[in-house]
Amino acid sequence: MVPPNDEPNVGSGFIFSEEGHILTNNHVVAGATEMKVKLRDGRRFDAELVGADERSDLAVLKIEGKDLPVAELGDSDALKVGELAFAIGTPMELPYTFTFGVVSAKGRNLALGGHYDEFIQTDTSINPGNSGGPLCDIDGRVIGINTLISGINKGVGFAIPINTAKNIAEQLLAKGRVSRPWLGISIAGLEEARQLRDLYPGVERGVVVRGIEPGAPAQSSDLATGDVITRVDGREVSLASDLQREILGKKIGQVVQLEVWRKGQTMQLDVRTGEHPDKFLRASTRPRGSSESGSSKPAETPASPGLTVEDATPDLLKKMKITRKDAGGVVVTAVVPYSAAAVAGLEPGDVITEAGGRKISGKSDFDEAMKSADGDRGILILLERADQRTFAILKP
């Protein structure tokens, strides 16, 4: 793959259809103007991009050829922890490297960039260049797509489950994009945000509605900011990922029943899902290497947990097209991928008005608040985003 004005980016992938369709990671091909594929038998092909989905970090390519080696796909739902697994890829630009280990965990929630995607965790040796390559079971069936590692040679790698990848690939082949059901709420699990527990006495577990996006499906329901969702269609939810998994399992336009705790009372609310507006965003806009396997977590300090802020001056607000009535606060102008700020769900354009109970009038106030933040408990941040007030818990 050859991104503009850059050296070729080397990654891995595998053919999953006789028509020459290839699965790989989106970050392997993001920004590429030319893509070339080399097979084990030495054949080389020009490849075209069929579709890419930045959120799942998956892309489908296509090559034209005969007698192509097609990988057999397995069933990641049937996978068991402790099963043998092996990876094939191009680590450190060493082609067709085979490594093996075991499945260390399933359903690992990494909450990258505010998304609660689930991964297969493995101790199979995976390094930069393995991205997009297959993770296989002992019978050679693909059970995952190698995507992320935690450091180099640390024995902790992550792969997208093949069942998830198959669903994404089918949608990309059918319509060139991915449709996802959506409620349009920002959320936090009580078990994940301990600071919230004191605010909800009598509720042991559940998912707090931190905010409702303007125009979102949830805005047309009786759901309100501060509600605690405890069940979805009778199924208990404790973590933010539990709620997301339940909603993603629904159909677009389907009515779901939420059991909600509000001010000491339990009630049942109906909400109709909508289609996530991801479809209006073009994927592959992330700079090459920003999410490549082996990306290291940026160094963080209590005063700089992976984000840049500036005083919310009239000129900056106008430049970033932010409309607000109140004065003061700081504007988030940049968020480092995979940093504490990204995990907390902070985004460029957010206006932070309070941190740790301290009113934020400018950047100096924010810096002081962050210096006094508790590294274990984190700090509660109040913010404005797209005409709504919400909060985030930032752990420096």
N, C-alpha and C positions, 0 to 999 in steps of 0.2 A: 504494500500500500504506500502511495506517495502523496503525503500532504503537501499543500502549497508552500514553497520556500523552506523546505525542510528535508532532512534525510528520510529515506524510506523507513516506514514503521513496520516491524516484523511481528506478526502474531500467528495464531493457530486457528484452526477451524476443521470442520468435517462435512462431508457430503451426506445428505440425509434423504435424497430422492434420486431416482433414476434420471430425472430431467436435469440434474446438475445443480440442484439447490444446495447451498452451503450455509451452515449456521456458524456464527462467530459472535464476538462481543462488539457492541456498537463503538466502544472506545478504541477498538483496533482500527476501525475504518473511518472514524469521525474526521471530517475535513479533507479526506483523500480526494484527489482529482483523477487518480489513476490507480487501479487495483489489479494486481497480478497474483495468480495462484500457481503453486508448484506442487505436484503430487509426488507420492513416494516413488512411483515408477519413472520419475524424471520429466514427465509431460508438464508443459507450462501453458497457462490459459490467461486470457484477459477476462476479468470478471466485471459484472455490472451489479449495482446495488438495487435489489428488489424493494427493500424497505428496511427501516431502522426504527428502533424504539429506545429513546434515551433513558426513560424511566427504568425499564427492565434491563438496560444495557445489552440488548440483543440486536443483531442485524442478520438479514438474509441476503446472500449474494447468489449469482447464477453464472455458470460457465456452460459452454457448448462443447460436448465431446461424446465419444462412444465408449462403451464398456467401462463406465466410471465405477470406482469402488464405493459402494453405498454402505454406510454404517447402520447397524441394527440398533434400534432404540429400545431401551428398557422401560421399566416402570419405577419411577422414583418414589411413588407412594408406598410401594411394597418393600422398599429398601429398609434394612435393619442396621442399627448401630452395631459396629463390630465386624460387619462384612468386609471382605477384602475389596480394595478398589485400586485401579491404576490409571495413570494419566499419560497421555501422549501429546507432545507438543514440541515447541522450539524454544526451550529456555535458554537465555543468554545467547540467542541466535545459533544454538546447536540443534540442527534439524532432527526430527524423528526420534526424540528422546523418550524413553519409557521409564517411568518410576512407579513404585507401588507402595501401598500402605493400607489403612483401614478407614471406614466411615466412622468419624469420631462423634458426630452429632447430626441430628436432623432438625429442620425448622429453626435454624439459628437466626434470630432477629438482630440485624445490625443497625437498623434505623438510620440508614445513610441519607443525608440531605433531607431528613424529615419523613422519608418513606420507610415503611416497616417491611421490607422485602425479606423473604426467608431463604436461607441458603443451606446446602449440605456442607458440613465441616469435615475436613479430612486431614490426616497427617501425611498424606502422599506428598512427596517433594514437588512443590510448584514454585516457579520463579518467573520473573518478567520474561515474556515471550510465550508462556503457556496460555495466556489469555485467549479465550475462544476455543481452546482445544477440548477434546472429550475427556471426561472422567468416566471410566467404565467399570462394570462389575466383573467378577471372575470369569463369566462366560463371554466377555467382550462386548456386551451391550452397553450403549451409552446411557448413563444414569444422571449425568450432569455436565454443565459447561463451566470449565475452570475460569474464574473471574477475578478473585481477589486473594491476596495473601497478607498476613500480618508480619511485616518485616521479611528479611531474607533468611531462608533456611531455619525458620523457627518452628516448623512442624505444624503450622496452622494455616490451612488454605480453605477457600470457600468456592463452592460451585453452585450455579443456578440449577435447580432440579429440572430434569429433562421434561417432566410433565408440564411444568410452567412454560418451558421453552417451546414445547410443541404447540401449546395454545397460542402463544405470541406469534410463532412462525405461521400458523394457519391463518391468522388474521392479516399478517403482513402480505402473505401470498394472495389472499382473497381481495383485499382492499387497500394495501399499502400503508395501513396505519392500524393502531390498536385502540379498541373501544373498551372503556372500563366503566362499570357502574359507580356512582358517586353520590354522596349526600352533601358534600360541601361544608364540612365542619372540621375545625382543628381540635385535636383531642389530646388527652394525657391520662394514662392509667393511674389510679390511686396507688397501686403497688410500685409504680415507677417514679412517682412524684410524692415522696413522703411528706413534703411540706404542705401538701393539700389535705392530708388526712384530718388534721385538726379542724379544717373548715367543714368537714362532713361527718360529724359524730353519729355513730350508729350505722355507718356504711363501711363494711369491711373491704369490699372490692367493687370495682366498677370502672367506667371510663368517663372522665369529666369532659364536657363540651366546653372547650376554651373559647370558641368563637364560631360564628356562622357567616360564611362568605356571602356578600351581596349577590342576589340573583341565583343563589344555589338552591337545589331542591329542598333542602332542610328549611329554608326561609319561608317556604309555603306551608310548613307544618306548624304544630304547636311546640316544637322543640325550642328550648331557650338556652342561652349561654349560662353556664353554671349547673345545668342538669347533669346528673350522673346516670349514664346508661349502664344497666346491669344485665340485661338480656336482649338478644335479637332473635325474634321468632322462637322464643322459649329457650334458646341456647345461651348459657352464661358467658359473659365477657368480663375479663379481669384486666387485660393488658390492651394497650392501644392496638397492638398487632392482632389481638383476638377480634376486635371490632372491625378492623380493616379486612381481615380474612373473611369474616361473615358477609360483609357488604360486597366484596369482590366475587363471592360465590353466588350472588343474586344476578338476575337479569336486569337490563336497563329498562326502566319503566315499571318494575315490580314494586308492589306495596309491601313494606316490611313493618312488623310490629316491634316497637321498642318498649322495653320495660324501663321506666325512668324514676329515679328518686329525686324529689324536689321539695326542699324545705320540710323534711320530715315525713313526706307522704310519697307513696308509690303509685304510679299511674301508668297507663298503657297509651302509647301514642303511635299513630300510623304515619309513615313517611314513604313517599314514592321516590325511588332512585332515579337519577338522571344520568346522562352520558358525561363522563369527565371531559372537560374542555382541553385536555392534552391534544386532541385531534387537530387543534388549530395551530399547534406549535410544531415547527420543523425540527426533527432530531438532528444529531451529529453537529451540534454547535459548540460543544465543549472542546477546549484546546487539547491537542494530542498529549497523552501522558498524564492528564489530570486525574484519571481514574484507572490507569494501567496497573496490572498486577504488580505488587511491590511498592506502590505509592506509599510513602511514609507519612505518618500523621505529623502535621507541622508542629514545631515547638510552640508551646503555649505558656503564658504566664498569667497570673490572676488578673493583670490589667489588660491582657491581650489574648482572649480566648478564641482566636480565629476570626475576628471581625474587625472592620475599620468603621469608625463613626466620625461624623463631623457635626458641628453646630447647625441646628435647623434654621439657618438664615433664610430670608425671603429669596435670595438669589439661588441658593442650593435647592430649595423646595421647587422653585420655578423650573430649574434645570432638570430636576428629576420628575417633574410633572406631578407633584404631590400637592393636593389641595387640603388645607386644614384651617380651622378657625382659631385654635388656640396657639399661643406663642410658647417658645421654650422647647426643650428636648434636644435629642441628637438623632441624626439620620444615619441608618446603616447604609454605607456606600459599597461595602464589599464583604463577602463571606468566603472563607477558605474551605474548599471541599473536605469533608470528613472531620472537620474541626469540631470543638465543643459547641460553637455557635451554629454550625450546620446541623449537628445532631439535635440541638434544641429547636430547630425549625426556623431560625431567624433568616430573613431574606433581605437583600438590598431594597431600599425603599421603606423599610420599617422605621417608624419614628418612636424611639424609646422615651417614655415620659417619666418613668419611675423605676428604680432598681434598689432592691433590698429595703423597701420602705422609705427610701430617700427620693425626694423630688429631683428630677434631672432638668436643670436649666441650660446646661451646656456640657461640652466635652470634659471639662475639668471635674464636674460633678460625677459624670459617669466613670471616669478613671478612678476617682476616690472610692466610689461605691464598689468597683470591681476589686480594688486592693483589699477591701475589708471582707470580701466574699469568703464564705466557708467552702473549702475545696471539696469536702465530702457531701455536704447538704446542698450546695449550689446556692444560687440567688434568684429570687423571684423578680421577673422583669415585666412591667406593664408597657404595652406598646399599642400604637395605632397602625392599622394596615388596611388600605383600601376602604376607608370610611367605617371601619369597625374597630372596636377596642377589644384586645385580647391580652393574653399573657404567655410567657415562656419561662421555663426554669433552666437557667444556664449554669452548667457545672464547669468552672474554670479548671 
